């Protein structure tokens, strides 16, 4: 399992760490310790600041995920996403599969 980098997607990281727990048979009581040891220094520092005065190790896995989710991956504004979706044109040299994948990604928060 790699550390969470500055440009990584928080939601994808949470999904991957869940798979890491399954693959390595990590019990629920050890998940917080494993997650805290795997996340990078910047993410851990951010969590410490957001959770203060509580220590990250005293939080539940769910609380850690939700706390960082709010900061690292806030819900996009509906009106902005509805503006972006129709503006996305297929780029020159972009294959149809990539274009469709981008449209699906853009449609996630449009609520059409």
N, C-alpha and C positions, 0 to 999 in steps of 0.2 A: 504494500500500500504506500503510495507516495504522499508527500506532504501537500497540504493545500497551499497553492501559490497565489500571488496577488491577482493574477488574471483568470483564475479558475472559477468555474461556475459552482456556487455553493450547493444548489440543488443536486447537481450531478455528483458532487463530492459525498453528500449524505447518502445518496443511492449506492455509491460504490463502497462506502464504509459499511453499509448494511450487508452488502454481499461479502465483504471481508470478514465480518462477524460470523456469517453463516459458514463460509469456507473454512474458517479456522475454529469453528465451534466455540466461539467466545460467548460465555454465559452473560446474562443480563447484568449481573452484579459487577462484571469486569469491563463493561462496554465504555463507561465514562473514562476510566483510567486508560484504556487503549486509545480512545479517541483523543484525549488530551495529550498523550505521548506522541501520537501520529501527526497532529496538526502542527503547522509551522509556528515559529516564534511570533510573527506578526499577528497571526490569527489568535494565538493564545493570549498575547498582550491585549488585543482588542476585547476578547472575552473577559479578561480580568477587569478591564475598565468598565465594560457594560454591566457586569455582574456585581461590581463593588457595592457594598463592603463584603459580600459573600465571596468565598473562594470558589473557583471553578470546580474543584474536586467535590464540593458539597452539593452541587447541582445535579439534577437528574439528566439523563441523556436527552429526553424530550425538551427540557428547559434550555439546555445548551443549544440544541438545534433551533428552537424557536427564537431564542435571543439573538443568535447570529443571523438567522433568516431575516429578521426585521431590518437589520443593518446592512447585510451583504446582498440581499436579494429582495428588496421591497416590491410589493405588487405594483406593476406599471399602471399609469393612468389610462383609463378606458378611452378617453377622447384622443389622447396622443397615439395610442395603438390603432385606433380606427382611422386615423389620418395616415399613419405609416403604411398600412396594409395595401391600399390601392396605389400607393406611390411606388411600390416595389416592382420594377420592371426587370425582365430577364436581361442580364448583362451580356455584353458582347463576348462570345466564346464560352459562356456558361452553358453547361449541358442541362437538359430538361429535368433530370433527376435532382440535381443540385438546386435548381430554381424552385421546384416543387417542395423540396425539403425546407427551403427558406420561407416559402409561403406558409407552410404548416407551422413553422416556428413563429412567424408573425401573427398567425391567426389564434394562437393560444389565449391571448388576453383581449381579443376583440369582442367576444360575446355576441357574435352575429347569430 
